[in-house]
Amino acid sequence: MGKVLLVATIILLTGFSGLGQVKVDRPSLSLNHFYIVLDSATYKAIEQDQFLRREFAVTEQRTTTRIDMSYTALYFYGTNTYFEFFDAANQPAGLGYGGIALGVDQTGGLDAIKKELASEFSVGQVPIVRQSDQKQIPWFYTAGFPSLPPDSGVRLWAMEYHPRFLAEWNPQGNIKNEGVTRKQILQRYAAVLKDKPAKPYFEDVTALTLAVTEPIQKRFTELGKLLGYGWRAEGTTMILEGPDFVLRLIPRTDKLRGIQEITMRVGRHPEKQAEFRFGARSVLKFHGDRLVTWSF
């Protein structure tokens, strides 16, 4: 009887979920953003589409200059999450390559996670900086997962915005220029843009579907468990449930590699058209329940 009571007590204290959810006290790692390298024809079609650029989301095409690199991409900004597209013609990583950035919404969050995950989580001590008005602005700190192979086809890392970023990058006169949350940063990104929709459709990314090899699927799942994500298998697909997004890991094939589909929450649907095509394969489709999928 004593052993039964002990087991019951442990379950009550640690929590239980049919998805295998592990209760943790450390800060949550939510989705910050992701990127995909597209073929030039698809990239150009998206870049020039009037619905996407003037109605669907707050967007911009920009060149970012850092001390370590410079790159040009097309950005789509939501409330807490965003994504970016690269033209394969200008990217050495190659067609289909992508990356996923997880993020914390509090100062010191990455270090708090590091204390629990130890060797599984490597935090950089020097912030990434971004050039603005001929000076370098502290932008964010990064953290990596050393055990994830570099040839996985999808880069995975974590980030935490620098507490001085909003005060030094395009400060606004009518608000407090402070904050490190994803929402606060994206509000600033949108605020400095002149040409943007008054009421964009896009709100946030809610799910990503990735085509990966079996060893990478296994490693992603192990990392998800360490981060306190829920998990379950549906056939050959592994589903990881983070605090505000879902990661679906499907088998990689000769034709399927990297990020294959994104699911987004939107505020409304177009009145006349529910499907939009870009290039040879990319399809943006509005569904019921304020959801949109974008396949590649």
Backbone torsions as a table, in degrees:
resi	resn	phi	psi	omega
1	MET	NA	-40.2	-179.4
2	GLY	-61.8	-38.7	179.3
3	LYS	-67.5	-37.4	179.2
4	VAL	-63.5	-44.3	178.9
5	LEU	-63.9	-37.6	179.5
6	LEU	-64.2	-44.6	178.9
7	VAL	-62.9	-42.8	179.7
8	ALA	-62.8	-39.4	179.3
9	THR	-64.9	-42.0	179.6
10	ILE	-62.2	-42.0	179.4
11	ILE	-62.3	-43.0	-179.6
12	LEU	-65.1	-37.4	-177.4
13	LEU	-76.5	-35.7	-175.2
14	THR	-91.9	-20.2	-178.4
15	GLY	88.5	159.1	-179.8
16	PHE	-147.2	143.4	175.9
17	SER	-145.5	143.2	177.1
18	GLY	-63.1	-18.3	177.8
19	LEU	-87.4	-1.0	-177.0
20	GLY	84.2	26.2	-177.3
21	GLN	-66.3	134.3	177.4
22	VAL	-109.0	125.5	-179.0
23	LYS	-75.8	132.3	180.0
24	VAL	-135.3	153.8	179.4
25	ASP	-100.0	-12.3	-178.9
26	ARG	-70.6	163.4	178.0
27	PRO	-61.0	147.8	179.2
28	SER	-77.3	145.3	171.5
29	LEU	-102.3	106.1	179.7
30	SER	-96.7	176.0	175.4
31	LEU	-76.6	127.2	173.7
32	ASN	-95.2	-59.4	176.8
33	HIS	-163.2	174.6	173.6
34	PHE	-145.5	166.6	175.3
35	TYR	-140.3	156.4	177.9
36	ILE	-136.6	139.6	172.7
37	VAL	-91.5	116.0	-176.1
38	LEU	-104.8	158.0	172.8
39	ASP	-66.5	154.7	-172.5
40	SER	-59.4	-39.8	-178.6
41	ALA	-63.6	-43.3	179.0
42	THR	-67.9	-42.3	179.4
43	TYR	-59.5	-46.0	-179.2
44	LYS	-64.6	-40.0	-179.9
45	ALA	-62.8	-41.2	178.2
46	ILE	-69.0	-42.7	-179.3
47	GLU	-59.2	-37.0	-173.5
48	GLN	-97.2	-1.5	-177.0
49	ASP	-76.2	123.8	-175.8
50	GLN	-69.6	-37.1	179.1
51	PHE	-63.4	-46.2	-179.6
52	LEU	-63.4	-44.5	-171.9
53	ARG	-82.3	-26.9	-174.3
54	ARG	-111.4	-14.0	-177.4
55	GLU	-129.2	-46.2	-170.7
56	PHE	-64.5	-43.6	-175.1
57	ALA	-154.3	165.4	167.8
58	VAL	-74.6	119.8	-175.2
59	THR	-132.2	161.1	170.5
60	GLU	-159.4	150.1	169.3
61	GLN	-107.3	120.3	-175.1
62	ARG	-140.4	157.2	172.6
63	THR	-106.4	121.6	179.9
64	THR	-99.5	129.3	-179.9
65	THR	-112.9	119.6	176.1
66	ARG	-120.1	171.1	177.6
67	ILE	-64.4	-37.9	-174.6
68	ASP	-90.0	-17.4	-177.5
69	MET	-168.0	169.3	175.0
70	SER	-139.7	137.6	-177.0
71	TYR	-152.6	153.2	179.0
72	THR	-117.0	133.8	-178.9
73	ALA	-150.3	166.3	176.5
74	LEU	-106.0	123.0	-171.7
75	TYR	-110.1	142.3	174.3
76	PHE	-124.1	116.4	-174.1
77	TYR	-101.7	132.0	174.3
78	GLY	-110.2	-154.4	-179.3
79	THR	-81.0	-50.3	179.5
80	ASN	-119.4	-15.0	-176.3
81	THR	-130.7	159.4	174.8
82	TYR	-149.6	172.0	176.1
83	PHE	-146.5	162.6	-177.2
84	GLU	-140.3	147.6	178.5
85	PHE	-115.8	140.7	175.5
86	PHE	-116.3	147.6	175.7
87	ASP	-85.6	122.7	-177.4
88	ALA	-58.5	-26.5	-179.5
89	ALA	-65.4	-21.3	-177.9
90	ASN	-113.9	13.1	-175.6
91	GLN	-124.9	120.5	178.9
92	PRO	-68.1	-20.7	-178.3
93	ALA	-64.5	-29.5	175.8
94	GLY	98.3	161.2	-177.7
95	LEU	-58.6	134.0	176.2
96	GLY	89.7	-13.3	179.9
97	TYR	-68.7	149.4	179.5
98	GLY	-152.5	177.5	179.6
99	GLY	-150.5	151.0	178.9
100	ILE	-127.8	124.9	178.0
101	ALA	-109.0	121.0	172.6
102	LEU	-90.8	159.6	-176.6
103	GLY	-148.6	155.4	173.1
104	VAL	-109.4	153.9	-178.0
105	ASP	-109.3	29.0	178.9
106	GLN	-150.1	147.0	177.7
107	THR	-67.0	134.6	-179.2
108	GLY	85.5	3.0	-177.3
109	GLY	-63.3	-42.9	-179.0
110	LEU	-63.8	-40.7	179.1
111	ASP	-65.4	-36.2	178.3
112	ALA	-64.5	-38.7	177.7
113	ILE	-68.7	-40.6	179.5
114	LYS	-57.5	-37.5	-178.7
115	LYS	-61.7	-30.5	-178.9
116	GLU	-92.6	-34.5	-174.9
117	LEU	-93.9	-11.9	174.7
118	ALA	50.1	-119.9	-172.5
119	SER	-68.4	-13.3	-179.8
120	GLU	-79.8	-7.3	-172.0
121	PHE	-141.7	115.4	-176.3
122	SER	-110.8	117.1	-175.7
123	VAL	-102.6	128.2	176.6
124	GLY	-75.9	138.6	-177.3
125	GLN	-89.3	-17.6	-179.9
126	VAL	-107.0	129.7	-177.4
127	PRO	-72.2	151.2	168.6
128	ILE	-70.3	136.4	-179.3
129	VAL	-115.3	159.0	-176.4
130	ARG	-133.8	134.3	-177.0
131	GLN	-76.1	134.5	176.9
132	SER	-151.8	123.4	179.7
133	ASP	53.2	47.0	175.8
134	GLN	65.9	18.5	174.5
135	LYS	-136.4	158.4	-177.7
136	GLN	-95.1	124.0	-177.1
137	ILE	-102.8	131.5	175.0
138	PRO	-64.5	127.5	-169.5
139	TRP	-110.6	-62.9	179.7
140	PHE	-159.1	160.7	172.9
141	TYR	-96.9	151.6	179.5
142	THR	-121.9	157.6	174.6
143	ALA	-142.0	145.6	-178.1
144	GLY	-123.7	173.7	178.1
145	PHE	-116.7	93.1	-172.7
146	PRO	-56.0	-28.5	-176.1
147	SER	-79.1	-8.6	-179.7
148	LEU	-82.1	122.1	-177.7
149	PRO	-59.6	140.9	-179.2
150	PRO	-67.8	-17.6	-178.1
151	ASP	-97.8	25.6	-176.6
152	SER	-71.3	-17.2	-178.1
153	GLY	88.9	-14.8	177.1
154	VAL	-137.1	118.3	178.1
155	ARG	-79.5	137.5	179.1
156	LEU	-127.1	128.3	177.5
157	TRP	-151.3	175.4	178.3
158	ALA	-126.7	157.5	-177.3
159	MET	-147.2	156.1	179.5
160	GLU	-142.0	121.3	-176.7
161	TYR	-66.9	145.2	-179.3
162	HIS	-74.5	137.9	-177.2
163	PRO	-64.4	-15.6	179.4
164	ARG	-97.8	-3.6	-173.5
165	PHE	-58.5	-51.2	-176.7
166	LEU	-66.5	-27.3	179.2
167	ALA	-75.2	-22.6	-174.2
168	GLU	-112.3	-18.5	-179.2
169	TRP	-105.6	107.8	-179.8
170	ASN	47.1	56.6	-179.9
171	PRO	-60.8	143.5	-178.6
172	GLN	-102.2	141.6	-173.9
173	GLY	-79.1	-18.2	-173.6
174	ASN	-105.0	7.7	-179.6
175	ILE	-139.6	168.5	173.3
176	LYS	-75.6	125.7	-178.3
177	ASN	-91.4	66.0	179.0
178	GLU	-150.7	160.6	-178.6
179	GLY	129.9	151.6	-178.3
180	VAL	-131.4	7.6	-178.7
181	THR	-76.9	157.2	178.0
182	ARG	-59.3	-40.6	-178.9
183	LYS	-63.6	-42.5	-179.8
184	GLN	-65.5	-39.2	179.7
185	ILE	-67.3	-44.1	-179.3
186	LEU	-67.8	-31.6	174.7
187	GLN	-62.3	-38.3	178.1
188	ARG	-69.7	-42.9	178.0
189	TYR	-55.3	-43.0	-178.8
190	ALA	-73.0	-35.4	-174.6
191	ALA	-63.4	-30.6	-175.8
192	VAL	-86.8	-4.8	-179.9
193	LEU	-89.5	139.1	-177.8
194	LYS	-88.4	-41.7	-175.3
195	ASP	-102.6	100.7	-177.9
196	LYS	-150.3	152.2	-179.7
197	PRO	-68.8	144.9	179.6
198	ALA	-70.5	-33.8	-178.8
199	LYS	-140.4	80.9	-177.5
200	PRO	-67.3	152.2	177.2
201	TYR	-70.3	-47.0	-171.4
202	PHE	-67.0	130.3	175.7
203	GLU	-112.1	-59.1	-179.1
204	ASP	-157.6	156.1	172.7
205	VAL	-80.7	131.9	-179.3
206	THR	-114.5	-16.8	-179.8
207	ALA	-159.4	152.2	175.5
208	LEU	-132.4	139.5	174.3
209	THR	-111.7	122.9	-177.5
210	LEU	-118.5	137.5	172.6
211	ALA	-99.5	114.1	-175.9
212	VAL	-135.6	163.4	177.1
213	THR	-71.6	164.1	-179.1
214	GLU	-60.3	-43.5	178.0
215	PRO	-62.5	-37.7	179.6
216	ILE	-71.1	-38.0	175.8
217	GLN	-59.4	-43.1	179.4
218	LYS	-63.4	-42.4	-178.0
219	ARG	-70.3	-40.3	175.9
220	PHE	-59.4	-41.4	-179.9
221	THR	-64.4	-42.8	178.2
222	GLU	-61.2	-41.9	178.6
223	LEU	-67.0	-39.5	177.8
224	GLY	-59.2	-42.4	178.4
225	LYS	-62.7	-42.1	178.8
226	LEU	-62.1	-32.5	-179.2
227	LEU	-83.3	-0.4	179.9
228	GLY	84.7	14.9	178.7
229	TYR	-75.1	150.0	171.2
230	GLY	-76.5	157.5	179.8
231	TRP	-149.9	149.6	173.8
232	ARG	-159.7	155.2	178.6
233	ALA	-106.6	137.1	172.9
234	GLU	-126.4	91.9	-173.9
235	GLY	66.4	-125.4	179.1
236	THR	-89.7	3.0	179.6
237	THR	-98.6	131.7	174.2
238	MET	-105.2	130.9	-178.2
239	ILE	-113.3	122.6	176.6
240	LEU	-109.9	131.0	-178.2
241	GLU	-112.4	108.7	176.3
242	GLY	-84.3	-173.2	-177.4
243	PRO	-65.8	-27.0	-178.6
244	ASP	-146.2	15.6	177.7
245	PHE	-157.2	162.4	-179.2
246	VAL	-118.1	138.4	177.5
247	LEU	-115.3	117.4	179.2
248	ARG	-104.4	122.4	-177.9
249	LEU	-108.1	111.7	-178.9
250	ILE	-110.5	161.1	-178.3
251	PRO	-64.2	137.3	175.9
252	ARG	-79.7	141.5	176.9
253	THR	-131.1	-175.5	178.0
254	ASP	-63.5	-29.2	-177.0
255	LYS	-101.9	-18.7	-177.6
256	LEU	-112.6	120.8	-179.7
257	ARG	-153.3	133.4	176.2
258	GLY	76.8	-153.9	-176.2
259	ILE	-71.9	118.0	-176.6
260	GLN	-101.5	-31.3	-176.9
261	GLU	-155.3	145.5	173.8
262	ILE	-122.1	145.4	175.7
263	THR	-114.9	133.6	-176.5
264	MET	-128.7	151.9	171.0
265	ARG	-96.2	134.8	-179.6
266	VAL	-124.5	161.4	-178.2
267	GLY	-84.5	-21.4	-178.5
268	ARG	-164.2	175.8	179.4
269	HIS	-118.0	150.3	174.5
270	PRO	-63.4	149.2	-177.6
271	GLU	-76.2	-33.2	-170.8
272	LYS	-111.8	-21.3	-172.6
273	GLN	-136.9	133.7	-178.2
274	ALA	-112.1	-8.7	-177.3
275	GLU	-137.1	137.1	-179.0
276	PHE	-132.9	136.3	-178.4
277	ARG	-116.9	143.0	-178.6
278	PHE	-136.3	120.1	-177.5
279	GLY	69.2	-155.9	-174.7
280	ALA	-81.7	-27.9	-170.9
281	ARG	-128.1	-23.4	-170.9
282	SER	-76.2	128.3	-177.9
283	VAL	-132.4	126.0	174.2
284	LEU	-104.1	122.1	-174.0
285	LYS	-131.9	127.5	176.7
286	PHE	-86.3	133.1	178.7
287	HIS	-117.7	-179.1	174.5
288	GLY	-71.8	175.9	177.4
289	ASP	58.7	32.2	175.0
290	ARG	58.9	36.0	179.7
291	LEU	-115.3	147.3	177.2
292	VAL	-133.3	138.9	171.1
293	THR	-113.5	145.7	176.9
294	TRP	-131.8	112.1	-177.6
295	SER	-102.5	155.8	-176.5
296	PHE	-134.5	NA	NA
